[in-house]
């Protein structure tokens, strides 16, 4: 009996060592939400609503409903202009729609994924938009603003952009900011037949870029560090505004702040809005609404490209095969996971076989 026990302990230890290390995404625990909250003074109080569901009554939930209203998920009734602190059926529907639009598990509750997403820094544009006729399918989730506006009557197809002469930040040089936006515009120009040219005439430029703080007169006030990072308006408005209160970075190696935000990532996202794209539910895409601090996301994905090309057509020099190869080359994790899982299965089989032979 004791030899059998010793074999069992030995091979159980081997099994422990050979168990797979899953790189796949798992549901975050409460500490994940706390980590997000520590970087976000704007919406950190929303953590107290964790695990709330229909029928819950939590003091301050009316503020969370205001958040949902701001981003297009919860309209205010004409008969009642005030939100309550009760998690009612209407709010549950809003939560489900939010989860669907953001590519989250459809639980209808304020679970860890949902609260983490709500508390993440994001673009200030509403998510309430006109989706493609294909809806939220797995292969096409890009969306447009209501009416599907785009830039028209451009001969040749060129948009000018300019930086505000007075509303800029001083800790990044003008050359650094210009280089960032030049690269961001180039990414979009590489996939559609539209050129972007900087001009010194701010008032006459098609796209007008500036950094602003708080209420700056466009009806969309900024809220300080993190929270809303930036916003841009649909064609042919051309305004692209960034929150001056953020710690904007062009190189994380030289900026150590935990709340630093990558300027190029936000610029690339907002230019998508300027061209007519709304938010997508594809998390890897540039047009996904949220961006964590110290995160860089500048490469256009298939969803971004298909969406903007449906508006403007394809750049004659663009090759979709190159984009597919690029995305496929960055998706090797599942292969490694399968190999690890196979190794784990073999180890488990060997343990049971050896235990059987030593009975």
Number of C-alpha atoms within 10 A of each C-alpha: 7 7 10 14 11 11 15 17 12 11 18 16 11 14 19 12 11 17 15 17 10 14 10 8 6 8 10 12 11 16 10 14 22 15 11 21 20 11 21 20 15 17 20 20 15 20 19 13 20 17 14 17 20 16 11 14 15 14 12 16 21 16 16 18 23 17 16 20 17 17 16 17 23 22 16 13 9 7 6 8 9 11 17 16 15 19 19 15 13 12 21 19 16 20 23 20 19 25 21 16 20 21 17 16 14 14 15 21 23 22 20 20 21 25 24 22 20 22 25 25 25 20 24 24 22 17 24 21 18 16 19 15 9 12 13 18 10 9 11 20 23 28 28 25 21 13 9 17 16 17 20 10 7 9 7 9 14 16 19 18 25 20 23 15 11 8 15 18 16 7 9 12 10 13 8 12 19 14 13 19 21 17 15 24 21 15 15 24 17 17 23 21 18 21 15 17 14 17 16 13 15 17 13 12 19 23 27 20 22 18 19 19 16 13 11 12 8 8 7 16 17 23 18 17 19 27 24 22 25 26 25 26 21 25 20 15 14 22 22 22 25 26 24 20 17 22 19 26 22 19 15 16 7 8 15 11 13 12 20 22 26 24 22 24 20 28 25 25 29 30 24 24 24 24 26 26 26 29 30 27 25 23 14 15 22 26 29 23 26 23 23 19 20 17 12 17 18 19 17 21 17 19 20 27 21 18 23 23 15 10 17 18 15 20 15 10 10 14 12 14 9 10 16 12 10 12 15 10 10 8 10 10 12 12 10 13 16 13 12 17 17 13 15 19 15 13 20 18 12 14 17 14 11 14 14 10 8 13 8
